Amino acid sequence: MTDFTVFDVDYPPHARQRVIVNTDAKNECDDQFAIVQAILTPSFELHGIIPAHFGDKKSKTSLKDSHDETMLVLKLMNLEGKVRVEDGATHAMPDETTPVDSPGAQLIIEEAMKDDDRPLFIAFYGPVTDIASALLLKPEIENRNIIVIWIGGGHWPAGGREYNLSNDIPAANVLMKSKLTVWQVPRTAYRTMSVTYAEMIEKVSPCGEIGKYLVEQVIEYNMRTDPHMEYRSLGDSPCIGLILDPEAGVWDYRPAPLFDEQMKYVHTGKYRPIRVYDSVNTRFVHEDLWAKLAQFHRRGSRDHRS
């Protein structure tokens, strides 16, 4: 077997994508895969991971849970201290005018205000509290080159209940009213990212401690919540695939909607268009992660030519 891996490819600094990941990491069992994929993508310049809250219905300490899960993933990859982690808000915004300041929101502001011609991609696997708060705390970032990719919102054009949106509706409205570039991956698209136990056991589980953990935590989660299931939708992974290749899915531009209290879309036509993905190339996203995990395990490192 060749020793050559994706981590041996030289990506010059100006060609790498600037990325921040915002993750409600312990909400379910799919964030972990998307976190690992972001970390293992050498064409990314990963500026940090922001653990996020996921409301208080599942846990009264959801932010801490996300933080602890993020740190566990880094530990299992032997990357403790090598990836910046800044906690996001402890709770949702109370309304559309009151930000929730946090180290995570400040990280977004810090990176957004840097003198860099490259866009800053911010991948949101959960609620968008931290970007909305950053916008309210530092309105100047609205005019910076930021691309927000959000896993959230119900089916178009009606909408309806969707978990990530439910954890901060005011923040979603702040984001939609802003001038920022937004790529939305609604529920109808992200729910198609399923993978079976058989595939994960064959392709992920052999990849060291992190591979074993990724698979075991999916099976354990399903046994507690959906014991009939022999699969899981890795619904946060489109964020990473779409930064790698924005055309890895079917999309079009639609005027940014707002959300009412029932999470239905309110189509005012007043706000700038956003990109809405109707589908994502599951094979492209999943196979990229399987290959990177295998190469990371074989090589024992993600560092360039180490």
Secondary structure by P-SEA (a helix, b strand, c coil): ccccccccccccccccccbbbbccccccccaaaaaaaaaacccccccbbbbbbcccccccaaaaaaaaaaaaaaaaacccccbbbbbcccccccccccccccaaaaaaaaaaaccccbbbbbbbcccaaaaaaaaaacccccccbbbbbbccccccccccccccccccaaaaaaaaacccbbbbbcccccccccccaaaaaaccccccaaaaaaaaaaaaaaaaccccccccccccaaaaaaaaccccbbbbbccbbbbcccccccccccccbbbbbcccaaaaaaaaaaaaaaaaaaaccccccc
